[in-house]
Amino acid sequence: MATTATNKKSSAKKTSAKLKFNKAQYLKWYEDMLLMRKIEERIGALYIQQKFGGFCHLYIGQEAVVAGTASACKKEDKHITAYRDHAHPIALGVHPKYMVAELYGKRTGMSKGKGGSMHMFHKEVNLMGGHGIVGAQIPMGAGIAFAEKYKGTKNVTFCSFGDGAARQGALHETFNMAMTWKLPVVFIIENNNYAMGTSVKRTTNVLNMAEIGESYDMPSFTVDGMTVEDVHEAIDNAAKHVRAGKGPVLLNIETYRYKGHSMSDPQKYRTKDEVEEYKEQDPIEKVLKTIKDNKLATDKQIEAIQKKVKAVIEESVKFAEESEDLEGYELYEDVYQEPDYPFIKEY
């Protein structure tokens, strides 16, 4: 049965409740989310300056979703997502300079400069990629989970997709197989209210997207994605269920993107007032308020974190701009073929 875990309309202006996590966790959340936010603001500016091309989808506003997922998972767990994937490697501990280099199409990038904005992969942290085909990561995520079950591990696959991708037919086939085979996967809907520009209300009569899992008897929950503590707790609970061999869980994590679907989005489908209303629930400001209210850091210490983030961003941009460009011959590298395939043999 779909369950609402939190009240989405809670405001950052309210007085902090009892401290749920320790000082180190709150400071890490603040630093990580601030880095995600500020580096993407810089990326947006660099894109406008035509420092790099291609598509560019910013995650600004949604930082608590990936930050809470990363803090609740284990190192061996797998992660797969869509093309809004700049923040994911940061949350998993990858230095952002490799992400920025990938945007620039440089050899030092996370995918050797060959993937760009929508295809961030990193084997060492088990980031199985951002994927450009809408909804493609849903069956692939289940496939990764199948491999973990086959190998007998206790690893969980976290498969993230948007509310638009949830309309793909492959989701239903995947959910059916995942429940039948009890695959170790947590499906995460990063529900930011809009697909490219079409609201959830215009695409379905089922407004609580957690209910999608009900017909498969999949445990399904709605979570406040603007509050990192709630995301962490939901991910932790879901992972425990999955590791116990009980099969997948669906989390409808309600969040909001402050920027357009992509850099070319005029955002005519929503009002400025709506955006401002969600900015009052800013996940980074919520964490900062908790830190200040509970005296977890002094103003000087908070300023030091902000300066550190700024320095990392400058380092990342410098690294990307000074890295070597790809050579023409590299077009033919990292391309795989089956040597004994009949067509290749005859050719």
ABEGO torsion letter per residue (X at the ends): XBBBABBAABBAABBBBBBABBAAAAAAAAAAAAAAAAAAAAAAAAAAAGABBEBBBBABGAAAAAAAAAAABBAABBBBBBABAAAAAAAAGBBAAAAAAAAAGBAABAAGGAAEAABBBBAAAGBAEBBABBGAAAAAAAAAAAAAAAAGBABBBBBBBBAAAAABAAAAAAAAAAAAAGBBBBBBBBBAGBBAABBAAAABABABAAAAAAAAGBBBBBBBAABAAAAAAAAAAAAAAAAAGAEBBBBBBBBBBABBABAABAGAABBAAAAAAAAAABAAAAAAAAAAAAGABBAAAAAAAAAAAAAAAAAAAAAAAABBBBBAAAAABGBBBBAABAAAAAX
